[in-house]
């Protein structure tokens, strides 16, 4: 990469990789440059548009400002505070697979976070080498077709594919063709393998490494790639759990499209859809018009939402 002496003193760029305080930015000419935030309070994520300055005295490139974000996927930490995950995306694709067994409650939370942020949501089933009437099947394991049907009924687009056999990759490419997408999901579902399958010409390695200043190697937390077929793709790290940022959520629906459609028929305008009489959401879950598992997911997120709001209040009271 060019040294700070070889680049302009100040310029705008896009963050295409981020691991902690180590960044790679791409300038308007397409050059990729290593950089770091100027100051501890500057929070920068993959997808951010930033302003950079060359620090010639210390032979490094500094990111001094994050430009206004069009969209932001954020999560809540255990203190109820919002943490940015990735910026300026138009689509979030949750990747699931037969192995590890999907946690659809995490899938729901990702999709709710996307809705809250004004980002389109979709689901990709990786490792879908075989299909059966009982679901997407690989060997003795399968992704429950009823869960996929419930997500489709909620309005999310679905794509079945396999990074190993390359089946369904054209369908996935079509899903990715417009805008900027991020792949999210549990650890082990094969997000990086899908990136490698989609970008063989780039020789993308699963678990791409980024060298830190100390000489150690670490897996990049997030990395963006331009797709030849159109659009751009960001690969994100796998997770064990995820909760949407509470301040982004619609307190009435928590980002569930079915509840947004059903809520106007509730008896009470401030219905929380838990135990209120005349609740159209509860009725829909009882009669099968809404997936009972999705409704349980809403109930769990409602409890998590209340806990996170409480944690934020506790911290304010302690100050």
C-alpha positions in Angstrom: 0.0 0.0 0.0 1.2 3.6 -0.6 2.8 5.5 2.3 1.2 8.7 3.6 3.9 10.6 1.7 2.5 9.3 -1.6 -1.1 10.4 -1.0 -3.0 13.7 -0.7 -3.0 15.5 2.7 -6.8 15.3 3.0 -9.4 13.2 1.0 -12.7 11.3 1.4 -12.8 7.5 1.2 -14.9 4.4 2.0 -14.1 2.0 4.8 -13.9 -1.5 3.2 -12.5 -3.4 6.1 -12.6 -2.9 9.9 -11.1 -4.8 12.8 -11.2 -2.9 16.0 -9.2 0.3 15.4 -7.5 -1.1 12.3 -9.1 0.0 9.0 -8.6 -0.3 5.3 -10.1 2.5 3.2 -10.6 2.9 -0.5 -10.1 6.3 -2.1 -11.8 7.7 -5.2 -9.1 6.3 -7.5 -9.6 2.8 -6.1 -6.4 2.6 -4.0 -6.7 0.6 -0.7 -4.9 2.2 2.2 -4.4 1.2 5.8 -5.7 3.7 8.4 -6.8 4.2 12.0 -9.3 6.4 13.7 -8.0 9.7 15.1 -9.1 9.6 18.7 -10.8 7.0 20.8 -14.3 8.4 20.6 -14.6 8.0 16.8 -16.6 4.9 16.1 -16.1 3.6 12.5 -17.5 0.5 10.8 -17.3 -1.1 7.4 -19.3 0.8 4.8 -18.7 4.2 6.4 -17.8 7.2 4.2 -15.0 9.0 6.0 -12.6 11.9 5.7 -9.0 11.1 6.0 -5.8 13.0 6.7 -2.2 12.0 6.2 -0.1 12.3 9.3 3.3 12.6 7.7 5.0 13.2 11.1 4.1 9.7 12.2 3.9 8.1 8.7 0.2 7.0 9.1 -3.2 7.7 7.7 -5.9 9.0 10.1 -9.7 8.9 9.8 -10.7 12.2 11.3 -14.5 12.3 10.5 -17.3 10.0 9.7 -19.6 11.5 7.0 -23.4 11.3 7.4 -24.7 7.7 7.2 -27.6 6.9 4.9 -28.4 3.7 6.9 -26.9 2.1 10.0 -27.3 -1.5 11.3 -26.8 -1.3 15.0 -27.0 -3.7 17.9 -27.6 -3.3 21.6 -25.0 -4.3 24.1 -25.7 -5.7 27.6 -25.9 -2.1 29.0 -28.6 -1.3 26.5 -26.3 1.0 24.6 -26.3 1.1 20.8 -23.2 -0.2 18.9 -22.8 0.3 15.1 -22.3 -2.8 13.1 -22.2 -1.8 9.4 -23.2 1.4 7.6 -24.7 2.6 4.3 -26.2 -0.8 3.3 -29.5 -1.3 1.4 -30.0 -5.0 2.2 -29.3 -7.4 5.1 -29.2 -11.2 4.2 -29.3 -13.6 7.1 -27.4 -16.8 6.2 -28.6 -20.0 7.8 -27.6 -23.6 7.1 -28.5 -27.1 8.2 -25.3 -27.2 10.3 -25.1 -25.5 12.7 -28.8 -25.9 13.5 -30.5 -22.5 12.8 -31.5 -20.3 15.7 -34.5 -18.6 14.1 -34.9 -16.3 17.1 -31.6 -14.7 16.1 -32.7 -14.6 12.5 -35.8 -12.7 13.6 -33.8 -10.2 15.6 -31.5 -9.5 12.6 -34.5 -9.0 10.3 -36.2 -6.7 12.9 -33.1 -4.6 13.2 -33.0 -4.3 9.4 -36.7 -3.2 9.3 -36.0 -0.7 12.1 -33.1 0.8 10.1 -35.0 1.0 6.8 -33.0 -1.8 5.3 -34.5 -4.6 3.2 -34.2 -8.1 4.8 -33.7 -11.5 3.1 -32.6 -15.0 4.1 -30.1 -17.3 2.3 -30.0 -21.0 3.0 -26.4 -22.2 2.5 -25.3 -25.8 2.2 -28.6 -26.6 0.5 -27.2 -29.3 -1.7 -30.3 -31.4 -1.4 -34.0 -30.4 -1.1 -36.9 -32.4 0.2 -40.6 -31.8 1.0 -39.6 -31.6 4.7 -37.3 -28.7 4.2 -33.8 -27.9 2.8 -31.9 -31.1 3.6 -28.2 -32.0 3.8 -27.7 -35.6 5.1 -29.5 -36.1 8.4 -29.9 -32.4 9.0 -32.4 -29.9 7.5 -33.7 -26.4 7.7 -37.3 -26.5 8.7 -39.5 -25.6 5.7 -42.2 -24.3 8.0 -39.8 -21.7 9.4 -38.8 -20.6 5.8 -42.5 -20.5 4.8 -43.2 -18.2 7.8 -40.4 -15.8 6.8 -41.7 -15.8 3.3 -45.2 -15.1 4.4 -43.9 -12.2 6.5 -42.5 -10.7 3.3 -38.8 -11.7 3.3 -37.1 -12.9 0.1 -35.5 -16.4 0.3 -32.7 -18.0 -1.6 -31.3 -21.5 -1.4 -27.7 -22.1 -2.4 -24.5 -24.0 -1.7 -21.0 -22.5 -1.6 -19.6 -26.1 -2.0 -21.6 -27.3 -5.0 -22.3 -23.7 -6.3 -25.9 -24.6 -6.7 -28.2 -21.6 -6.5 -25.4 -19.0 -6.7 -27.0 -17.3 -9.7 -30.2 -16.8 -7.6 -28.1 -15.4 -4.8 -26.2 -13.1 -7.3 -29.6 -11.8 -8.5 -30.5 -11.0 -4.9 -27.3 -9.1 -4.4 -27.2 -7.3 -7.8 -28.8 -4.1 -6.6 -27.3 -1.9 -3.8 -25.0 -2.9 -0.9 -25.7 -6.1 1.0 -24.3 -7.5 4.2 -24.2 -11.2 5.1 -24.9 -11.9 8.8 -25.7 -15.0 10.8 -24.4 -17.6 13.3 -20.8 -18.7 13.3 -20.2 -21.7 11.0 -23.0 -21.1 8.4 -20.5 -20.4 5.7 -20.7 -16.7 5.0 -17.1 -16.4 4.0 -17.3 -19.5 1.9 -20.2 -17.9 0.0 -18.1 -14.8 -0.6 -15.3 -17.0 -2.0 -17.8 -18.8 -4.3 -19.3 -15.5 -5.5 -15.8 -13.9 -6.1 -13.5 -16.7 -7.3 -11.7 -14.1 -9.5 -10.7 -12.2 -6.4 -9.2 -15.3 -4.8 -10.9 -14.5 -1.5 -9.8 -16.7 1.3 -12.2 -18.0 3.9 -11.3 -16.2 7.1 -9.3 -13.4 5.4 -6.5 -12.0 7.6 -5.5 -8.5 8.4 -2.0 -7.8 9.8 -2.0 -5.6 12.9 0.8 -3.2 13.7 2.3 -5.6 16.2 2.8 -8.2 13.5 0.1 -10.6 14.7 -2.7 -11.7 12.4 -6.4 -11.4 13.1 -9.6 -12.2 11.2 -11.1 -9.0 9.8 -14.4 -8.2 11.6 -16.1 -7.0 8.4 -14.9 -6.7 4.8 -16.6 -5.2 1.7 -16.3 -6.5 -1.9 -17.5 -5.2 -5.2 -19.5 -7.8 -7.2 -18.9 -8.2 -10.9 -22.6 -9.0 -11.4 -23.5 -5.7 -9.8 -23.8 -4.4 -6.2 -21.4 -4.8 -3.3 -21.2 -7.3 -0.5 -20.0 -7.0 3.1 -19.1 -10.1 5.0 -19.5 -9.8 8.8 -18.3 -12.0 11.7 -20.5 -14.8 13.0 -22.4 -14.3 16.3 -23.9 -16.4 19.1 -26.5 -13.7 19.9 -27.8 -10.5 18.6 -30.2 -7.8 19.8 -31.4 -4.8 17.8 -30.5 -1.3 19.0 -33.5 -0.3 21.2 -33.7 3.3 20.1 -34.2 2.2 16.5 -37.0 -0.2 17.2 -40.7 0.8 16.7 -42.0 0.2 20.2 -45.4 -0.9 18.8 -44.3 -3.7 16.5 -40.6 -4.2 17.3 -40.0 -4.6 13.5 -42.3 -7.6 12.8 -44.1 -7.0 9.5 -47.0 -9.3 10.5 -47.6 -7.3 13.6 -47.5 -4.1 11.7 -50.2 -5.4 9.5 -52.3 -6.9 12.3 -52.0 -4.2 15.0 -54.6 -1.8 13.5 -57.3 -4.4 14.3 -56.4 -4.6 17.9 -59.0 -3.2 20.4 -56.5 -0.9 22.0 -54.3 1.5 20.1 -51.4 1.0 22.7 -51.7 -2.8 22.6 -48.4 -4.6 23.3 -49.8 -7.9 22.0 -49.0 -9.9 25.1 -52.2 -10.5 27.0 -54.6 -7.6 26.2 -58.2 -8.5 25.3 -59.2 -8.0 21.7 -55.6 -8.3 20.4 -55.6 -9.2 16.7 -52.0 -10.4 16.9 -52.8 -13.0 19.7 -55.8 -14.1 17.7 -53.7 -14.6 14.6 -51.1 -16.6 16.4 -53.9 -18.8 17.9 -55.6 -19.4 14.6 -52.4 -19.9 12.5 -52.7 -16.7 10.5 -49.3 -15.8 12.1 -46.6 -18.3 12.9 -46.8 -19.2 16.6 -43.0 -19.5 16.6 -42.7 -16.0 15.2 -45.2 -14.7 17.8 -43.1 -16.3 20.5 -40.1 -14.6 19.0 -41.9 -11.3 19.3 -42.7 -12.0 23.0 -39.0 -12.8 23.7 -37.9 -9.7 21.9 -40.5 -7.6 23.9 -39.0 -8.9 27.1 -35.4 -8.3 25.9 -36.5 -4.8 24.8 -37.9 -4.0 28.3 -34.7 -5.4 29.9 -32.4 -3.2 27.7 -34.5 -0.1 28.3 -34.2 -0.8 32.0 -30.5 -1.3 31.8 -30.2 2.1 30.1 -32.3 3.7 32.8 -30.2 2.1 35.5 -27.0 3.4 34.1 -28.5 6.9 33.9 -29.6 6.8 37.5 -26.1 5.7 38.6 -24.4 8.7 37.0 
